[in-house]
Amino acid sequence: GVYEFVDVPGGEGDAKRLQINAQNCVHCKTCDIKDPTQNITWVAPEGGGGPNYPNM
């Protein structure tokens, strides 16, 4: 649910746009691994140390 195509309001026909839902990201880096053309620049969140999950 991080990347999804949504309908463009008032768009012609099947017009869609890419929406990024960052709140759903679990920082698995799959988006970077599955991007052979390097269109996505992945950086570690929270200051470079990665996510800080409590109770783990």
C-alpha atoms as one frame of an Amber mdcrd trajectory, in Angstrom:
protein
   0.000   0.000   0.000   2.945   2.386  -0.333   2.553   3.008  -4.067  -0.842
   3.091  -5.738  -2.431   4.549  -8.849  -5.469   6.716  -8.117  -8.000   8.292
 -10.470  -7.328  11.894 -11.468 -10.329  14.085 -10.574 -11.766  15.455 -13.805
  -9.290  13.410 -15.831 -10.005  12.180 -19.329 -10.895   8.484 -19.655  -8.709
   6.268 -17.465  -6.382   9.070 -16.268  -4.471   7.979 -13.169  -1.593   9.338
 -11.131   0.919   7.688  -8.825   0.318   8.337  -5.142   2.951   7.546  -2.515
   1.619   6.653   0.938   4.780   7.062   3.021   2.934   6.223   6.244   2.625
   2.614   5.002   6.367   2.209   4.379   8.164  -0.315   6.613  11.620   0.577
   5.221  12.239  -2.829   3.639  14.105  -1.277   0.658  12.191  -3.481  -1.794
  11.360  -0.419  -3.893  15.081   0.188  -4.476  15.870  -3.478  -5.147  13.020
  -3.798  -7.676  14.078  -0.609  -9.497  16.828  -1.611 -11.949  16.722   1.803
 -13.648  17.384   3.544 -10.294  14.402   5.920 -10.546  13.991   5.724  -6.760
  16.702   7.087  -4.473  16.339   5.191  -1.205  17.730   6.742   1.973  17.555
   5.395   5.486  14.954   7.199   7.616  15.456   8.799  11.002  18.968  10.127
  10.554  20.554   7.180   8.782  20.097   4.586  11.511  16.836   3.233  10.143
  13.475   3.108  11.866  13.388   2.974  15.639  10.751   0.371  16.489   9.932
   0.231  20.216   9.770  -3.138  22.016  11.958  -4.995  19.529
